[in-house]
Amino acid sequence: MYDVNNIYEAFSIEEAVRLKVEHPDAKIIAGGSDVLIQIREGKLAGVDLISIQMIDELRGVSMLPDGSILIKPLTSFYEVTYNEIIERYLPTLGYAVDQVGGPQIRNIGTIGGNICNGVTSADSAATLKAYDAVLKITGPDGKRTMPYLDFSLGVGKVDLREGEILTGIIVPKESYERTYGHYIKYAMRKAMDIATMSCSANVRLSKDLKTVDRFRIAFGVAAPVPTRAVSAEAAVQGMPVGEALLDTVSKAVLQDLNPRSSWRAGKEFRLQLIKEMARRCTKEAITKAGGKI
Ligand SMILES: Cc1cc2nc3c(=O)[nH]c(=O)nc-3n(C[C@H](O)[C@H](O)[C@H](O)COP(=O)(O)OP(=O)(O)OC[C@H]3O[C@@H](n4cnc5c(N)ncnc54)[C@H](O)[C@@H]3O)c2cc1C
């Protein structure tokens, strides 16, 4: 049923990197909820696997001394949602990954696998982009960090070079303090379905709650990769809270997005979803922040 050639098991980050250098064609497997499906479908038949499941240093959520939040890639969706730090400081992310598949998938699937597969519909992706997440990557040449914004290179392609693995996802304090967010997943079914469109918005209001101090909005399935709508963010910077702001967001997001037609939905319908979800997500985030619309 699963046509696998060899399985190598790593017990440390260094060992995983070494194995990946020794076996460049081998596929990293974390929870396996994407990889195993591809093997069963025959797309990865005869593959060599490097399992990172036993690397405990790649699991968990913690707050760093500067207030940033570090999410290790092997943390399952379930563990992300019910982690106390996430519940308190990044509730939008906890909610977003709670929309993945069903309970079994949320137990086995990892947040790292969700962004390393490079899929535009990944439920964690839009929210991590809206939080300006930064990625920690380790490879044969050492460690590097990069904005998650630049990680997605194309459909199913991410900026992981020869022998590299993802070792951390950091949400900077600046991105979540005094910030309120909202995530909407539009799918044909309430469970066990990937997004037809997803949207995540983050808002920080001025102290008097009357204007927008900082705004982020990102979408899944609105382009080949999860995408931040930077034109809309710039358009509402400093704007007074109100209906005109929602009109501006819902129009401006279209400048950065290019949805396609697929069997799930046509392009026209997706464009309509983008406008409406931008409006609703922004309104909810502003309301949570204490703004009145
Ligand atoms: C029935 C079902 C329903 C699903 N529903 C949803 C849904 O609603 N929303 C959604 O977003 N997803 C959904 N998924 C997809 C899947 O659960 C996620 O993409 C999951 O997060 C993948 O994580 P994993 O640990 O299982 O990854 P794996 O399958 O182990 O790996 C996925 C990819 O990431 C790479 N990888 C994993 N970890 C690392 C690392 N640390 N460093 C470098 N590369 C790495 C692997 O090489 C592989 O290319 C569903 C899957 C199934 C089977």
The ligand as an ORCA input file, in Angstrom:
! r2SCAN-3c Opt
* xyz 0 1
  C      -7.911     14.154      5.287
  C      -7.028     15.373      5.264
  C      -7.605     16.628      5.454
  C      -6.794     17.752      5.445
  N      -7.385     18.970      5.642
  C      -6.616     20.085      5.670
  C      -7.228     21.364      5.906
  O      -8.420     21.507      6.078
  N      -6.394     22.454      5.937
  C      -5.037     22.342      5.746
  O      -4.341     23.368      5.796
  N      -4.453     21.144      5.516
  C      -5.212     20.027      5.463
  N      -4.625     18.812      5.228
  C      -3.187     18.761      4.895
  C      -2.215     18.413      6.035
  O      -2.814     17.899      7.173
  C      -1.333     19.572      6.399
  O      -0.687     20.157      5.306
  C      -0.284     19.193      7.462
  O       0.017     20.361      8.147
  C       1.032     18.609      6.982
  O       1.847     18.394      8.139
  P       2.542     16.975      8.359
  O       3.359     17.066      9.593
  O       1.561     15.888      8.293
  O       3.479     17.024      7.080
  P       4.198     15.885      6.185
  O       3.166     15.192      5.388
  O       5.043     15.052      7.097
  O       5.086     16.851      5.342
  C       4.528     17.828      4.477
  C       5.640     18.486      3.668
  O       6.450     19.313      4.493
  C       7.806     18.851      4.510
  N       8.238     19.048      5.896
  C       7.543     18.746      7.022
  N       8.188     19.207      8.105
  C       9.317     19.802      7.668
  C      10.400     20.488      8.319
  N      10.434     20.702      9.642
  N      11.404     20.978      7.553
  C      11.377     20.820      6.202
  N      10.383     20.199      5.530
  C       9.353     19.698      6.260
  C       7.763     17.419      4.026
  O       8.960     17.046      3.386
  C       6.605     17.504      3.035
  O       7.050     18.052      1.816
  C      -5.391     17.640      5.242
  C      -4.822     16.378      5.063
  C      -5.620     15.247      5.065
  C      -4.983     13.919      4.871
*
